[in-house]
Amino acid sequence: MKLDLVFSELWTCLANGTLAGHQPFKVMQAATTGLDGAPSVRSVVLRRVSEAENLITFHTDLRSEKIAELRRQSRIALAGVDATRNLQIRVSGEVNIVDDGPVRREAWDTSRLQSLIVYRTLLAPGTPIDEPRDAFDDPQMPHDAEAGFENFCVVEVRPDALEWLDLSAVEGHERARFVREGGRWISGWIAP
Ligand SMILES: Cc1cc2nc3c(=O)[nH]c(=O)nc-3n(C[C@H](O)[C@H](O)[C@H](O)COP(=O)(O)O)c2cc1C
C-alpha cells in the first residue's frame, strides 16, 4: 500500500472505532505518566475521531487517576490492535481536558444512559471498598439526567505522531510512521 493510502486507512480504522457494534479499535490502551513517574495504562473507548480536526476523544471521570496524571503531564500514548488483520495502530499526542462548556455538554447529552451510570457513583474510581456492590448507589433510587455530570469530562487527544504496523502484508511486514510538524503530516516507512 502507498503511504498516503496507509494514512487514510489508519484514520478510517480509528473512526470505525466510534461506530456501533464490535470494532477492533473501539477500545484502545491509553498510556500516561503515573504520578510516581512509572508508566500507567488502561483501556478507553474512542468516542469521536476526526482526521480533519486532528482529534481523537474519549470520556472519563474527573476523579480518576488518569486525570490527575494528565493534569501533571499532558502527553498521552494510545495503542490498539485488530487481531484478525494483524494490524497495530499507535498514537501519541497532547491532551486537552474538557471539563466545562458546550463540547462536554453535548457529549453528555448524546451518550447512552448505560455509559453514564459510572459517573454517578459517590466514591471516586479507585476508592477501596469491601465488596463490588458497595461502589454503587441504591439502584432503586431514581436518578435525574444530570446526576454524575459534575464528574464527567471529555479528553481530547491531538495526535502529533501516528504509527501503522501491518503484519499481514504479503510482501512482508509494513511499518509506517507519520509525524506532525507545523500542522502538516510527514510520512515515512520504517523498519518493522
Ligand atoms: C472495555 C473497557 C472500556 C473502558 N473504557 C473506558 C473509558 O472510555 N473511559 C474510562 O475512563 N475508563 C474506561 N475503562 C476503565 C479503565 O480501563 C480504567 O479501569 C478506569 O478508567 C480507571 O483508570 P485510572 O485509574 O487509570 O484512571 C474501560 C475498561 C474496559 C474494560
The ligand as an SDF file (V2000), in Angstrom:
LIG
                    3D

 31 33  0  0  0  0  0  0  0  0999 V2000
  -13.6350   -2.4070   27.6270 C   0  0  0  0  0  0  0  0  0  0  0  0
  -13.3010   -1.2710   28.5690 C   0  0  0  0  0  0  0  0  0  0  0  0
  -13.5210    0.0270   28.1610 C   0  0  0  0  0  0  0  0  0  0  0  0
  -13.2200    1.0960   29.0350 C   0  0  0  0  0  0  0  0  0  0  0  0
  -13.4530    2.3720   28.6250 N   0  0  0  0  0  0  0  0  0  0  0  0
  -13.1790    3.3850   29.4690 C   0  0  0  0  0  0  0  0  0  0  0  0
  -13.3710    4.7430   29.0470 C   0  0  0  0  0  0  0  0  0  0  0  0
  -13.7780    5.0360   27.9140 O   0  0  0  0  0  0  0  0  0  0  0  0
  -13.0880    5.7220   29.9390 N   0  0  0  0  0  0  0  0  0  0  0  0
  -12.6260    5.4540   31.1930 C   0  0  0  0  0  0  0  0  0  0  0  0
  -12.3910    6.3870   31.9440 O   0  0  0  0  0  0  0  0  0  0  0  0
  -12.4330    4.1950   31.6180 N   0  0  0  0  0  0  0  0  0  0  0  0
  -12.6920    3.1530   30.7820 C   0  0  0  0  0  0  0  0  0  0  0  0
  -12.4860    1.8680   31.1880 N   0  0  0  0  0  0  0  0  0  0  0  0
  -11.9480    1.6360   32.5360 C   0  0  0  0  0  0  0  0  0  0  0  0
  -10.4490    1.9580   32.5440 C   0  0  0  0  0  0  0  0  0  0  0  0
   -9.7550    0.9840   31.7960 O   0  0  0  0  0  0  0  0  0  0  0  0
   -9.8700    2.1020   33.9560 C   0  0  0  0  0  0  0  0  0  0  0  0
  -10.0300    0.9080   34.6690 O   0  0  0  0  0  0  0  0  0  0  0  0
  -10.5040    3.2430   34.7320 C   0  0  0  0  0  0  0  0  0  0  0  0
  -10.7940    4.3370   33.8770 O   0  0  0  0  0  0  0  0  0  0  0  0
   -9.5890    3.7220   35.8560 C   0  0  0  0  0  0  0  0  0  0  0  0
   -8.3600    4.1080   35.2820 O   0  0  0  0  0  0  0  0  0  0  0  0
   -7.3360    5.1010   36.0220 P   0  0  0  0  0  0  0  0  0  0  0  0
   -7.3630    4.7140   37.4670 O   0  0  0  0  0  0  0  0  0  0  0  0
   -6.0250    4.8270   35.3720 O   0  0  0  0  0  0  0  0  0  0  0  0
   -7.8070    6.4920   35.7830 O   0  0  0  0  0  0  0  0  0  0  0  0
  -12.7250    0.8180   30.3240 C   0  0  0  0  0  0  0  0  0  0  0  0
  -12.4800   -0.5090   30.6920 C   0  0  0  0  0  0  0  0  0  0  0  0
  -12.7830   -1.5360   29.8330 C   0  0  0  0  0  0  0  0  0  0  0  0
  -12.5300   -2.9420   30.2890 C   0  0  0  0  0  0  0  0  0  0  0  0
  1  2  1  0
  2  3  1  0
  2 30  2  0
  3  4  2  0
  4  5  1  0
  4 28  1  0
  5  6  2  0
  6  7  1  0
  6 13  1  0
  7  8  2  0
  7  9  1  0
  9 10  1  0
 10 11  2  0
 10 12  1  0
 12 13  2  0
 13 14  1  0
 14 15  1  0
 14 28  1  0
 15 16  1  0
 16 17  1  0
 16 18  1  0
 18 19  1  0
 18 20  1  0
 20 21  1  0
 20 22  1  0
 22 23  1  0
 23 24  1  0
 24 25  2  0
 24 26  1  0
 24 27  1  0
 28 29  2  0
 29 30  1  0
 30 31  1  0
M  END
$$$$
